[in-house]
Amino acid sequence: MLRRGLHARGFRFRVHDQRLPGRPDIVLRKWRVVIEVLGCFWHRHQGCPKATTPATRPDFWRDKFDRNVRRDHANATALMEAGWRVLVVWECALTRGVSESVLDEVTAFVMGGEHHEIRYREIGAF
């Protein structure tokens, strides 16, 4: 849904570029921006009601989630150190489809403008 909205706004991008750390979901080379769409449950969106922990085998799940979060952080750090700007769009921001406000936020981040110095940003719904 997000890719379709970006394409409709004229953005051209690559998907899952294997040459970059973590194979980001969307790569906009022209702007040196990567966009990751992360599931709130699997990647532990802080404060989100979707980021619950299953009651069975809580130690297993805690370890699994911790590994996911550490990997996400390491990938984002490696990308920023390589000169990329990183945008994370959380699943909860896309639950009811891609709203114009979400597309506006993504577009503003990509285009940079006066906020070009921002290297990392998250978009969530709650």
C-alpha positions in Angstrom: 0.0 0.0 0.0 2.8 2.4 0.9 4.7 1.6 -2.2 1.7 2.2 -4.4 1.1 5.5 -2.7 4.7 6.6 -3.2 4.7 5.5 -6.8 1.5 7.5 -7.4 3.3 10.6 -6.1 6.0 10.1 -8.6 8.7 8.4 -6.5 10.7 5.6 -8.1 12.5 3.1 -5.8 14.0 -0.3 -5.4 12.6 -3.0 -3.1 14.8 -5.1 -0.8 18.2 -4.0 -2.1 20.6 -6.8 -1.1 23.6 -4.4 -1.3 22.4 -2.5 1.8 22.4 -3.7 5.5 19.1 -5.4 6.3 17.8 -5.4 2.8 15.5 -2.3 3.4 11.9 -2.5 2.2 12.1 0.6 0.1 15.2 2.3 -1.2 15.1 5.8 -2.7 18.6 6.2 -4.1 18.1 9.6 -5.5 17.4 11.0 -2.0 19.6 8.5 -0.1 16.6 7.4 1.9 15.6 3.9 3.0 12.1 3.2 4.4 11.5 0.2 6.6 7.9 -0.9 7.2 8.0 -2.8 10.6 5.3 -4.9 12.2 4.5 -3.7 15.7 4.3 -7.2 17.1 7.6 -8.6 15.7 9.7 -5.4 16.1 8.3 -4.2 19.5 6.8 -0.8 18.7 7.0 1.0 22.1 3.6 1.6 23.7 1.7 0.1 20.8 -1.2 -2.2 21.8 -0.2 -4.6 19.0 3.2 -5.2 20.7 1.9 -7.9 23.0 3.9 -10.9 24.3 2.4 -14.4 24.0 1.6 -16.0 27.3 3.2 -19.3 26.3 7.0 -19.6 26.4 7.6 -15.9 27.4 11.4 -16.4 27.6 11.6 -17.6 24.0 9.5 -14.7 22.8 11.4 -12.1 24.8 14.7 -13.4 23.3 13.3 -13.5 19.8 11.9 -9.9 20.1 15.2 -8.7 21.6 17.2 -10.1 18.7 14.8 -8.4 16.2 15.2 -5.1 17.9 19.0 -5.3 18.1 19.2 -6.3 14.5 16.9 -3.4 13.5 19.1 -1.0 15.5 22.3 -2.3 14.0 21.0 -2.1 10.4 19.7 1.5 10.9 23.1 2.5 12.5 25.0 0.9 9.6 22.8 2.7 7.0 23.2 6.1 8.7 26.9 5.6 9.0 27.0 5.0 5.3 25.2 8.3 4.6 21.6 7.1 4.3 18.6 8.6 6.1 16.3 6.0 7.6 12.5 6.2 8.0 10.6 3.6 9.9 6.8 3.3 9.2 5.1 1.2 11.8 2.3 -1.3 10.9 -0.2 0.6 13.1 0.2 3.7 10.9 -1.0 1.6 7.9 -3.8 -0.4 9.6 -6.6 1.4 7.7 -4.6 1.8 4.5 -2.2 4.5 3.7 -3.7 7.9 4.6 -2.8 11.1 2.9 -1.3 12.3 6.2 1.1 9.4 6.3 2.1 9.9 2.7 2.6 13.6 3.4 4.9 12.7 6.3 6.9 10.2 4.2 7.1 12.7 1.4 8.3 15.4 3.7 11.0 13.2 5.1 12.2 12.0 1.7 12.3 15.5 0.1 14.2 16.7 3.1 13.7 20.5 2.9 14.8 22.3 6.0 14.8 19.0 8.0 17.5 17.3 5.8 19.7 17.0 8.9 17.2 14.5 10.4 18.9 11.1 9.8 16.2 8.9 11.5 12.5 9.2 12.0 9.5 6.9 13.0 5.9 7.2 11.9 3.3 5.4 14.1 -0.4 5.8 14.6 -1.0 6.0 18.3 
